[in-house]
Amino acid sequence: MEFKSTSVPGVTMLHYVACRLMEGDKGESQPMDLAEELSLVVTATGENTEVIVSTLTTLDRDIQAFQREAQQQSSQYSDEALSRLQRFARDASARVEEVKGEWTACEESLKELRRYAVWLAV
């Protein structure tokens, strides 16, 4: 995953970190101390990731329940309404799966970053 600037197209987090390492902040004479900055990562990433996993699991379960309910009560809906409900459920399910994949990639990046921060602290 690549974080891009919203104000300067083409500038990524990598550009920002490289610039901070080499030049420091504007008006600051000292460049960034990477080891010191990364020591803060462990604290910052201590956010309870179980909440995110739980939310994704709940969304997935709710979408499945919605699909089952729509199927069981299909006789109460017009064909057009049922088609829209099914399309919504399919799209929502696909999006949750995409987010789960993105979350897995984020977790892997976070693990790597934590290992690197711990390594630098040693």
C-alpha positions in Angstrom: 0.0 0.0 0.0 1.4 3.4 -0.9 0.4 6.6 0.9 0.2 9.6 -1.4 0.0 13.3 -0.7 -3.4 14.8 -1.2 -1.9 18.2 -1.8 1.1 17.3 -4.0 0.4 14.7 -6.7 3.2 12.2 -7.1 4.6 12.6 -3.6 4.5 9.5 -1.5 5.3 8.7 2.1 8.7 7.4 0.8 9.4 10.8 -0.6 8.4 12.5 2.7 10.6 10.2 4.8 13.6 10.5 2.5 13.2 14.3 2.6 12.9 14.4 6.4 16.0 12.1 6.7 18.1 14.3 4.4 16.9 17.8 5.2 14.7 17.8 8.3 11.5 19.9 8.6 11.2 23.4 7.1 12.7 25.8 9.6 14.4 23.0 11.5 18.2 22.6 11.2 18.4 19.0 12.3 17.4 16.1 10.0 15.0 13.5 11.3 16.6 10.9 13.6 15.1 7.7 12.1 15.8 5.5 15.1 14.1 8.0 17.5 11.1 8.5 15.2 10.7 4.7 14.7 10.8 4.1 18.4 7.4 5.9 18.5 6.0 3.4 16.0 5.7 0.7 18.6 3.6 3.0 20.8 1.6 4.3 17.9 0.8 0.9 16.5 -0.3 -0.4 19.9 -3.8 0.4 18.7 -6.1 -2.5 19.4 -6.2 -4.3 16.0 -8.7 -6.8 17.3 -11.4 -4.0 17.0 -10.7 -3.8 13.2 -10.8 -7.6 12.8 -14.0 -7.8 14.9 -15.6 -5.1 12.8 -14.7 -6.8 9.5 -16.0 -10.1 10.9 -19.2 -8.5 12.0 -19.7 -6.8 8.6 -19.2 -10.1 6.9 -21.6 -11.9 9.2 -24.3 -9.2 8.8 -24.1 -9.3 5.0 -24.5 -13.1 5.1 -27.5 -12.7 7.4 -28.9 -10.1 5.1 -28.5 -12.4 2.1 -30.2 -15.3 3.9 -33.1 -13.1 5.0 -33.6 -11.6 1.5 -33.6 -15.2 0.1 -36.1 -16.5 2.7 -38.4 -13.5 2.2 -38.0 -13.3 -1.5 -41.8 -13.9 -2.1 -42.5 -10.5 -0.4 -40.3 -8.6 -2.9 -40.8 -7.7 -6.5 -38.3 -9.2 -8.9 -36.7 -5.8 -9.4 -36.4 -5.2 -5.6 -35.0 -8.7 -5.1 -32.5 -8.1 -7.9 -31.4 -4.9 -6.3 -31.1 -6.5 -2.8 -29.0 -9.3 -4.3 -26.8 -6.9 -6.2 -26.3 -4.8 -3.0 -25.4 -7.9 -1.0 -23.0 -9.1 -3.7 -21.3 -5.7 -4.0 -21.1 -5.3 -0.2 -19.6 -8.8 0.2 -17.0 -8.2 -2.5 -16.0 -4.9 -0.9 -15.6 -6.4 2.6 -13.4 -9.1 1.0 -11.3 -6.3 -0.6 -11.0 -4.6 2.7 -10.0 -7.8 4.4 -7.2 -8.3 1.8 -6.1 -4.7 2.3 -6.1 -5.2 6.1 -4.0 -8.4 5.8 -1.4 -6.4 3.8 -1.5 -3.6 6.4 -1.0 -6.2 9.2 2.1 -7.6 7.4 3.5 -4.1 6.9 2.9 -3.3 10.5 4.7 -6.4 11.7 7.7 -5.5 9.5 7.7 -1.9 10.8 7.5 -3.1 14.4 10.4 -5.5 13.8 12.4 -2.8 12.2 11.7 -0.3 15.0 12.7 -2.9 17.7 15.8 -3.7 15.7 16.8 0.0 15.6 16.1 0.4 19.3 18.7 -2.3 20.1 
